[in-house]
Every structure is written in structure tokens, then in C-alpha cells.
Amino acid sequence: MTRYIIFALFCFICNKVSAQDLWITGSAVPGGAQKLEKVADNDYKYAGRLNIGELRITTAKKPRKGASYLTPMVVDANLVNKGIAYNETTDAKSAAWQVVVSEDRYRLHVYTDQKMVHGEIFQPWVELFIAGGATEAGWHEGKMLLMKQDLNNPCLWTWEGELKRHPEVEEPTSFKFQGQDRWYPKNLHPYRQGTDVLKDRRLRTGGSDTKWEISRDGRYRIVVDLFHETIQAEIVK
């Protein structure tokens, strides 16, 4: 029993941030503070403008006693990175991340299960394709279906066409999105395998090979926002 209590307490301490809201604050943040969107149990996201300056990731919108800060385990850590581990601290002074360029398309993910921060300045993709067992293209490289890029917003892509069950194909009701007419390197996935595209607007860039599924055949209209990592689907016929 004692061993179980100690283990449970350890898990609570290690995961305490994941049970709270997270904010970014500081001179780099428009308005001084922005709340991160919780897109999954251990994934918090911000997508928007950042200015040159310092940024802190914290459990409180304003400084207060008991607030936690996610301090980088790298000195003078640049927010744009491929993944930097963090520790938790109550010392705001030691918790700054550096933003060295002002841009409108910053995207920040905090993975609380990995205790990792990943930041980037998002660059629009030049292509986006849909493929899978529910499409006429199947799972074939070189035959994926090209989506249409919005002329006013290069991060928005639209596709309209038939999605239906193809019983002769592996995973006959599934599909996913690729940033090229082959399987690597760029791809988009739902957070959970078998997600109904009509019921969940979340998507993630890269990661494990989960796929969307259709709950019924029809002509679909799908809009993907690459920057904000959202998908909107409807049956139009």
C-alpha cells in the first residue's frame, strides 16, 4: 500500500501541469498574455503572431504566488526549435524563451507528457493531397488526389469529391493527407485512429500513422487549415 501511494504521488507531481491551463506571457506576446489551446490530453498549442522579446510559459495569466513556469533546459533557448526539454520552476526570471524575429505565423506546441516544447515559424506548403481506402486513389503513391489552395490564404486547402467504402482495398473507409504525392516526409493525421471526419476538427502534423474514417458514403467537401491544424468536413450531396 505504501509503495502504491508513493507511486501515485510521484505521478501526480510529474503530471501536474497537464491538469491545468497554460499561458504564454511576456514582451514577445501580443497583449502581454495568450492562453494556449488544449488540443489533446498532453498537447497545448498556440498559433499566431509573436514579437521580438521574451516569452514565458506559465500556469497563470498574471504573476502570482504558486504559479509554475516551464523553464528550458538550454541557456537562452530560442523558441524556434525542433524540441527542447523543460523543467518546472516558480522562478519567472529563469524561465524565459527567446523570440528573435517578429512573425505572424508562429506555432508552439507544449507536450506535457514528454516535458518538451516545440516551436516554429510555419511556412505554407506548396501541395496537399488526400489518399486512402475511402478515396478513388486508394493507397497508391503517384495517384493521390490534389487539393486546391486558397488564393488569399496559402494555408487553406479545399477538396470536394466522393468518399465511400471500397471493400476490395485495405482499410476501406480510411484516409489521410500528405504534403506530397508520396508517403513521406510531410503528412497530417487525426489525434485518434478511426476519427470520424464529420465529428472532430482537430488534426496534427506528423506523428503516428492514425487515419480518419467515414461513417457514411457521400460527396464530401473538406477544408484543411494547415497553420491552425484544423479540418472541417461536410457532406454536400
Order of alpha helices (4+ residues) and beta strands (2+ residues): alpha-beta-beta-beta-beta-beta-beta-beta-beta-beta-beta-beta-beta-beta-beta-beta-beta-beta-beta-beta-beta-beta
